[in-house]
Every structure is written in C-alpha cells, then in structure tokens.
Amino acid sequence: MKKEDNNPVETLNDIKNLMERSSKFISLSGFSGILIGILTIICVSWFCSAYDIDPLNMDYDDLPDQHFSVALFAAMGLMFASIAIATFMTVRRANQMKVSIWGLASKRLFINMFTPLSIGILFCLVLFFSHIDLVVPLSLMFYGMSLFNAGNYTQQGIRSLGVVEMFLGVLCLVFMEYHILIWTIGFGLMHVIYGAYMYFKFEKY
C-alpha cells in the first residue's frame, strides 16, 4: 500500500500561496516596466535635444512658454502610452498564468493605486499654470505614494519602488536645477531596474 506524503510544512506553504493568489494581484508585468522606463528616457532625451535644454542645469526662468506646453503634452502622451503598455503586457501575462485579469485583487489594486494617482495628476495640472516648479517633485511624490499604497495588493517589491520615488521627489525640491535628471531617474531608470528585477525573479522561466 502506497503511503501518502502529508508534509505539514508543504501543506501550509500551499495554503499560504493560494491565499496570496486570492488576495493579491500577482500578474503585473515586469517587462512592461522595462519598456516604460526606456520610453521615458527616449522622450526626455528627445525633449532636451530638441529644445537645447541642459538636464544638469534646469532654469525655469530661461524656458519659453511654448516649451512648457510641449512638455505638458509630451508628459500626458507618455502617461497614456505607459498605461497602454502596462495594461497590454499585464493582460498578456495574466492569460499565460491562466488567472482572472479583473478579480477582487485587481479591483483593490486599481482603486488603491489610481485613486491617489488621479488626485495627484489633477493637482499637478492645477499647479502647472501657477507653480510649475513644484509639478516635477510632486508628480514623483504622488506616484510614489500610489505605488506604496498599491503594494498591499500586489508584489511587495512595488512598495520599495514607491519609497524611492517619494525620496526622489524630495530631492527635486532640494535640487531644483536637476529636476529633469531626477525625474528621468524616477520614471525612467527606476522603472527599468524594477522591471528587470520583477522579470527575472517572477517571469523568466
């Protein structure tokens, strides 16, 4: 008679994994983070090159008004493109994992991330027409807070990314001449690093 292997440690681990899958959305695509980061770096490089802007010596007083308009439209376009990339890659990964893309965990993630993020975007748009020098650091801070809040409903590593983004926002307030460089590190380089970490840890098999 074959003896069944009832290892209590393995059983508890299985239960833990099942509970985590049901309470957390684990299908976020790390590769989408890499693509978004690269796209951000390309866009910022194009903007600085096209308008002869030194990312190591940012001075808002020297920039014509039309530069701000271009920067606003470029940032909005980048945001929508990033959302599209993240959505497409995440749906693709969820299908590969055979999990629901719109379950209880994903709804919680969406609400807890995009509620503060949406308020932050509206707040930054209002400031854009009055205190434009605060838009860059606050965009990093609101984004970081959104990621930190979302960490309760997806992989915990995203909370660390949120903390880094908030810290970079504080640096922007202190070193205003490096606004473009710090913003590019936050939305570009950090996405590449975090996306690569997530990809090689959870996706590459």
C-alpha positions as CSV (number, residue, x, y, z in Angstrom):
1,M,0.0,0.0,0.0
2,K,1.4,3.4,-1.0
3,K,1.9,5.8,1.8
4,E,0.8,9.3,1.2
5,D,3.2,12.1,1.8
6,N,1.5,14.6,4.1
7,N,4.2,17.1,4.9
8,P,2.6,19.7,7.1
9,V,5.1,22.4,6.1
10,E,4.4,21.9,2.4
11,T,0.7,21.9,3.1
12,L,0.9,25.2,5.0
13,N,3.0,26.7,2.1
14,D,0.4,25.6,-0.4
15,I,-2.3,27.2,1.6
16,K,-0.3,30.4,2.0
17,N,0.3,30.6,-1.8
18,L,-3.4,30.0,-2.5
19,M,-4.4,32.8,-0.1
20,E,-1.8,35.2,-1.6
21,R,-3.1,34.5,-5.1
22,S,-6.6,35.2,-4.0
23,S,-5.8,38.4,-2.1
24,K,-3.1,39.9,-4.2
25,F,-2.8,40.7,-7.9
26,I,0.4,38.9,-9.0
27,S,0.2,39.3,-12.7
28,L,1.8,42.7,-13.1
29,S,4.4,42.6,-16.0
30,G,7.9,43.4,-15.1
31,F,8.8,43.6,-18.8
32,S,6.3,46.5,-19.2
33,G,8.3,48.4,-16.6
34,I,11.4,48.0,-18.7
35,L,9.6,49.3,-21.8
36,I,8.1,52.2,-20.0
37,G,11.4,53.2,-18.5
38,I,13.2,53.1,-21.8
39,L,10.4,55.1,-23.5
40,T,10.6,57.7,-20.8
41,I,14.4,58.1,-21.2
42,I,13.9,58.4,-25.0
43,C,11.2,61.0,-24.6
44,V,13.2,63.1,-22.2
45,S,16.4,62.8,-24.3
46,W,14.4,64.0,-27.4
47,F,12.9,66.9,-25.5
48,C,16.3,68.1,-24.1
49,S,17.9,67.7,-27.5
50,A,15.1,69.4,-29.5
51,Y,15.0,72.5,-27.2
52,D,18.6,72.6,-26.2
53,I,18.0,72.0,-22.5
54,D,20.8,71.1,-20.1
55,P,19.4,68.4,-17.8
56,L,22.2,69.2,-15.3
57,N,21.3,72.9,-15.1
58,M,17.5,73.4,-15.2
59,D,16.3,77.0,-15.0
60,Y,12.5,77.6,-15.4
61,D,13.0,81.3,-16.0
62,D,15.0,80.7,-19.2
63,L,12.4,78.5,-20.8
64,P,9.9,80.0,-23.2
65,D,6.2,79.4,-22.5
66,Q,5.9,77.1,-25.6
67,H,8.4,74.7,-24.1
68,F,6.1,74.2,-21.1
69,S,3.2,73.4,-23.4
70,V,5.2,70.8,-25.3
71,A,6.5,69.3,-22.0
72,L,2.9,69.0,-20.8
73,F,1.6,67.3,-23.9
74,A,4.7,65.1,-24.1
75,A,4.2,64.0,-20.4
76,M,0.4,63.3,-21.0
77,G,1.2,61.3,-24.1
78,L,3.9,59.4,-22.2
79,M,1.5,58.7,-19.4
80,F,-1.2,57.3,-21.7
81,A,1.3,55.2,-23.6
82,S,2.7,53.8,-20.4
83,I,-0.8,52.9,-19.2
84,A,-1.5,51.2,-22.6
85,I,1.8,49.2,-22.4
86,A,1.3,48.2,-18.8
87,T,-2.3,47.1,-19.5
88,F,-1.4,45.1,-22.6
89,M,1.6,43.3,-21.0
90,T,-0.3,42.6,-17.8
91,V,-3.3,41.1,-19.6
92,R,-0.9,39.0,-21.7
93,R,0.8,37.7,-18.6
94,A,-2.5,37.0,-16.8
95,N,-3.6,34.9,-19.7
96,Q,-0.3,33.0,-19.6
97,M,-0.8,32.4,-15.9
98,K,-4.5,31.5,-16.5
99,V,-5.7,33.9,-13.9
100,S,-8.5,36.4,-14.0
101,I,-7.4,39.9,-15.0
102,W,-10.4,41.6,-13.3
103,G,-11.0,39.8,-10.0
104,L,-11.2,41.1,-6.4
105,A,-7.5,41.5,-6.1
106,S,-7.1,43.5,-9.3
107,K,-10.1,45.7,-8.3
108,R,-8.5,46.5,-5.0
109,L,-5.2,47.2,-6.7
110,F,-6.8,49.6,-9.2
111,I,-8.8,51.5,-6.6
112,N,-5.9,51.9,-4.1
113,M,-3.4,52.9,-6.7
114,F,-5.3,55.1,-9.2
115,T,-7.4,57.0,-6.6
116,P,-4.4,58.9,-5.1
117,L,-2.7,58.9,-8.5
118,S,-5.7,60.6,-10.2
119,I,-5.9,63.2,-7.5
120,G,-2.1,63.8,-7.9
121,I,-2.5,64.3,-11.6
122,L,-5.3,66.8,-11.2
123,F,-3.3,68.6,-8.5
124,C,-0.2,68.8,-10.7
125,L,-2.3,70.1,-13.7
126,V,-3.6,72.9,-11.5
127,L,-0.1,73.8,-10.3
128,F,1.2,73.7,-13.9
129,F,-0.4,77.1,-14.5
130,S,0.7,78.7,-11.3
131,H,3.7,77.0,-9.6
132,I,5.2,74.9,-12.4
133,D,8.4,74.4,-10.4
134,L,6.5,72.2,-8.0
135,V,5.0,69.9,-10.6
136,V,8.0,67.7,-11.1
137,P,8.8,66.9,-7.5
138,L,5.1,66.5,-6.6
139,S,4.5,64.1,-9.6
140,L,7.2,61.9,-8.2
141,M,5.8,62.1,-4.7
142,F,2.2,61.3,-5.7
143,Y,3.4,58.5,-7.9
144,G,5.5,57.1,-5.1
145,M,2.6,57.2,-2.6
146,S,0.3,55.4,-5.1
147,L,2.9,52.6,-5.6
148,F,3.4,52.3,-1.9
149,N,-0.3,52.1,-1.3
150,A,-0.7,49.5,-4.1
151,G,2.0,47.3,-2.5
152,N,-0.7,46.0,-0.2
153,Y,-2.4,44.3,-3.1
154,T,0.4,43.1,-5.3
155,Q,4.1,42.1,-5.0
156,Q,5.7,43.8,-2.0
157,G,8.7,45.0,-4.1
158,I,6.5,47.7,-5.5
159,R,6.4,49.4,-2.1
160,S,10.2,49.8,-2.2
161,L,9.9,51.4,-5.6
162,G,7.3,53.8,-4.1
163,V,9.6,54.8,-1.3
164,V,12.4,55.5,-3.9
165,E,10.1,57.6,-6.0
166,M,9.0,59.7,-2.9
167,F,12.6,60.2,-1.9
168,L,13.5,61.4,-5.4
169,G,10.6,63.8,-5.2
170,V,12.1,65.3,-2.0
171,L,15.5,65.6,-3.8
172,C,13.7,67.5,-6.5
173,L,12.6,70.1,-4.0
174,V,16.1,70.5,-2.7
175,F,18.0,70.4,-6.0
176,M,15.7,72.2,-8.4
177,E,18.4,72.6,-11.1
178,Y,18.4,68.8,-11.5
179,H,14.6,68.5,-12.0
180,I,14.8,66.8,-15.4
181,L,17.6,64.5,-14.4
182,I,15.9,63.3,-11.2
183,W,12.6,63.0,-12.9
184,T,14.2,60.8,-15.6
185,I,15.8,58.7,-13.0
186,G,12.5,58.2,-11.2
187,F,10.2,57.5,-14.1
188,G,12.9,56.1,-16.5
189,L,15.8,54.4,-14.8
190,M,14.0,53.1,-11.8
191,H,11.3,51.5,-13.9
192,V,14.0,49.7,-15.9
193,I,15.7,48.5,-12.8
194,Y,12.5,47.4,-11.0
195,G,11.0,45.9,-14.2
196,A,14.2,43.9,-14.8
197,Y,14.1,42.7,-11.2
198,M,10.5,41.6,-11.5
199,Y,11.0,40.0,-14.9
200,F,14.0,37.8,-13.9
201,K,12.5,36.9,-10.5
202,F,8.9,36.1,-11.4
203,E,8.5,35.9,-15.2
204,K,11.5,34.3,-16.8
205,Y,11.1,30.6,-16.8
